[in-house]
Amino acid sequence: MILPELNKNWKIIDIGCGDGWLVKELRDRGYDCIGIEKVYKDFDPKIKDLVICDDFNNNDFKDKEFDCSILMEVIEHLPIESVKEIERITKRKIIISTIIPPSDFLITVVAVQLNLIGGKKMIRETPHLNLYYLKDIPFNDFILAKSKRYFIFDQFGVFERVKKD
């Protein structure tokens, strides 16, 4: 799904890259890719120097430094303010994949807010800050050019820049 959207001449960032598996895979295939990760720290030695260990919102990236930003199972963990930062650093495409159900699904409300154990109702915390359809992500300069749904909750989307400089 991702490879057909990329160009080997592009500079790519994997935002919230986890253990760096996608950075490593893209580098092995000849793509210029780095990652940024706040939580995970135990990276494969082959890619350790290609991953920035920091909060994405505290970066020193230049405007439109990356041709493509990739967020695999990450957008739901970022504060809404991150959307502007993703747009600022991205020149061409933003690729997002998420399996989190949008907030209007009744099952989301039940799964995120309540945990029924032994007949007791317990409030449950979630690391997900935002639950939404990809089409509802508030990008200003990007439009959802391609999207696909898998199963009930899986969403994959490619956003393309519409405003040119």
Summary of the structure (lengths in Angstrom):
residues: 165
radius of gyration: 16.9
end to end distance: 28.3
largest distance: 58.9
contacts: 444
relative contact order: 0.16
helix: 24%
strand: 33%
